Amino acid sequence: MLKKRHILLMALLGAASLGLRAETLTVAASAVPHAEILEFVKPVLAREGVDLQVKVFDDYVQPNVQVAEKRIDVNFFQHQPYLDKYNQSHGTNLVGVVPVHVEPFGIYSHKLKKLSQVQSGATIAIPNDPANVGRALLLLARSGLITLKNPSNIFSTTRDIASNPKNLNIRELDAALLPRVLDQVDLAVINTNYALEAKLLPTRDALVLENGTSAYANLLVARPDNKNSPAVKKLAAALNSPAVRHFIEQKYKGAVVPAF
Amino acid sequence: MNWSVLDWHEIGQAVVDTVTMSGFSLLFTIVLGLPLGVAMFLTAKGRLMPQSGLYALLSLVVNFLRSVPFVILLILMIPLTVWLIGTSIGVAGAVPPLVAAAAPFYARLVENVLREVDHGVVEACLAMGARRRQIVLFALLPEALPGLLAAATVTGVALVSYSAMAGAIGGGGLGDLAIRYGYQRFEIEVMVVTVALMVLLVQLLQWAGDRLVLHFSRR
């Protein structure tokens, strides 16, 4: 009896000392889906000796500030275009470690079943704010409907359309209005959050969906000095694991797609 | 500033869009708002055909439409707009919501202008055995004409600035250009030119309105 208790105590002490020796990794993240994905990998990392501390931010500047000033190790909330812009304007050199997921733009239609059915002179509605105009035009270009003067410019505007062989009538509307006018246009390029709110299911209803290779994949971001540290590498590997892919596909049903 | 970045074709189109949107909207605003304003004037307490229930109803509708934020009105009206003209986007799609926002405003101004007409005019007409329709058409409205024109000018100016928000539904126009390129994309030149053109447009409208008011005030 005494012996049994003794063993239990030893085991507990052993576990506690392991816990103390576990390396802590702090990560700043947006609430959905970023923090949810991180919470999902937390037990995996704990088994590998990394104590993942998730700090949720509802702001898009502080997570970068905190990481750059070494108060937090890594962050997970942004895509490459945003990171580039941030580094450029703040003189930081934060780096992407791995892409994790995309909240994809989709091309939707109530009138057409396939993109090949697009007639000459068709009307396409796209969002009208600068970041989304560029993103929508890139998707149209990748779908072969138009070409852009500079296909890598994520801030292209309708002025930067190089060719429009089908003579499409591209209309810029308020992003939240797009699902509401879908009946009146041939195609609309819609942000996933607005599509979902309008009961459109990206994986089922979109004619074209941005894929995991999109420039807008959300990244795990670190500093040059810690991007190759064992803990960050473990987190990166966990985030790109088949288990996370399965989790994303099951939980978000196409509203968020894996980018690895 | 680098003025060569300006796309004059685009700016020209924006002027056409703004003038088209505000012009058609003003026309329909007067067509709908004038009778509504007259009806409110007539049914008010102590007027020619007091109907307190009807007056309260009209007044409520007017206050409702005037208090709904314009962007919300744009969205709420989508089904009605589609039913009326077949689309809720572009310049044409912007006109019904603009009218819905401006007609109640104009109606309220009309009611106020008519109240300012000397009640002696109405009494004189009644003494001469005039019917109510005759009083309205041949005494009240002609008497109030300068005020009605001034009210239409004020409404027209309001429509020019409301039309800036029509960008949300792809209506285009100067205000939309100023917001999307001047404000959001920091193209200061676009902002300067579009705002200057809007100021010019409002000045022209006010000047024309004032001329008309003066013309009909002399008699």
Boltz contact constraints between the chains, C-beta under 6 A:
constraints:
  - contact:
      token1: [A, 130]
      token2: [B, 184]
      max_distance: 6.0
  - contact:
      token1: [A, 130]
      token2: [B, 185]
      max_distance: 6.0
  - contact:
      token1: [A, 171]
      token2: [B, 170]
      max_distance: 6.0
  - contact:
      token1: [A, 173]
      token2: [B, 169]
      max_distance: 6.0
  - contact:
      token1: [A, 173]
      token2: [B, 170]
      max_distance: 6.0
  - contact:
      token1: [A, 174]
      token2: [B, 168]
      max_distance: 6.0
  - contact:
      token1: [A, 180]
      token2: [B, 78]
      max_distance: 6.0
  - contact:
      token1: [A, 181]
      token2: [B, 89]
      max_distance: 6.0
  - contact:
      token1: [A, 184]
      token2: [B, 87]
      max_distance: 6.0
